[in-house]
Amino acid sequence: MFIVVAFLLFMFFYSDLAEIGFCNDSSQFQEIVVYASKEKEKSADVVNVFKVNPAMSFSITDYLKDMAGVEISEKSLLGDTGDVVKIRGFGNSRMKVFENGRDINATGVYGGFYVDWSTIPPINVDSIKVIKSGVDAKLGVLGGAV
């Protein structure tokens, strides 16, 4: 009931405003054309190991821990040394790790995707490239690659 009364009052006052001339003003604008282009997202970060002192690092994961989008879960110093690297939330099962172009995932693990980062001595590494793109047909993974 209240809504009907409010609607009728609105129509009454709106018709009075139209007679006075408040509601009859209209404007014609020129045509506006908007162009947009999609910027390519920067999907690869490269760490040059020689810019960072290789003698100051004990593992490759020391270089990766400061990258945006890369998360390192470090294990105990006394126990397991297998650090878990995640790129944009995807763990070892959704990313690949390459050494000189050769896939090193599942090193020594039956049916797993474990990467033993301690088997790659930092002194032998010139640069590290992290690809954070989504689905890449060339790599065949969802999460990216190191």
N, C-alpha and C positions, 0 to 999 in steps of 0.2 A: 504494500500500500504506500509506504513511504517513498519507494523508488518511483512509483507512478506519479506521485505528486511532485517529486523533484524533477522528473522528466518534463512534465507539463509546464512547470515554472520556467525551466530552462528554455523550452520552445517559445514561451511567451516573451521572455526577455530577449531572446535571440532574434525574433521577428521585429521587435522594436528597434534593436540595434541595426538591423538590415535596412529599415526604413530611414533611419537617420543617415546612413551612409558609412558606418564603421566597418561593415563586413563586405562591402562591395569592391574594395580595393584589391586589385590583382596586379602582379608584376610579371613581365616576361623576361626571362634570363636568356643569355646567349648559350649556345650549346658548349658544353665542356667535355673535352676528351681527356681521359686519364690513361696514361701508359705506365706499365710496370714491367719490370723484368726480375726474375728470380735470381738472387745472388747465390752463387755456388758456396756452399758451406765448406769452410776449411776442414778437411777431414783427415789430414795427416800431419803429425808433428814429428820433427826430426831433432834428436839430441846428438850433438857432436861431442863425443866423449873427450876429445882433446881440449875442448874449451873448459871442461870440468877436469880436475886433476884425477887421473885414473888410479893413482896410488891412494887416494882418500876413500875409495869405494871398495867394499867387500863383495858386492853382488850387483848384478844388472838391475835388480829391483831398486837399488839406491838411486839410480838415475830416473827411474819411472815414477817414483813416489811424488815428485813435485809437478807432474803433468796434470792438466785439467782433464777430467773425465776418466782418470786412471786411479783405481783404488788398490792398495796393497794391504793384504792381511798377513802380517808377519807372525811367524811362529816363535816359539821359545828359543832362546839362545842355546840352551843346554840340550834341548830335545830335537824335535823334527826341524829341519832347515828348509822345508818346502814352503816357501812363501806362495800365497795365492794372489794372482793378479787378475783384476776385473777391469774391463773396458766398458764404460757406461753401464755398469751393472751386470754385464755378461761375464761369466766365469770361464774357466778353462774349457768347458764343454762347448761353448759357443764362440770361441776365438781360436786362432791358430798362431803358433809361434814358429818363426823361421830363423834358421841360422845359415847365412850365405845362400838364401833361396831354398834351403832344404827344410821340410817340415819336421820339427822335433817334438811335436805333441806325443803324448802317450809313451814317453821314454821309460822303458822298464816296467810298465804297469799293464797288466792284462785287462783289456776292456776299459781302461780309464783314460782320462785326458790330462793326466798329471804332467807338469813340466818341472823338471828339477833345475831351477835357476842357478844353483851353485855349480853346475857342470859347465857353465859358460864363464870363463875367467874374464873379468873386466879389462885386464891389461891387453887382451887380444881383440878388443872391440874398438872399431873406428867410429861408428855411429849407430844409433838406434832409431828406427823409424816406426812410429805407432800409427796405424791406420784405424781411425775411429768411425769409419763409415758404416752404414747399415748393411744391407744385403749387397754383397759383391760377388758377382758370378765368377769372376776370375779366382777369387779365394775360396769360394764355396762355404763361407761362414756368415753368421748373422751379426756377431759382436765386433768384429774387426780383427786386426792382426798386429803382431810385434815382429 
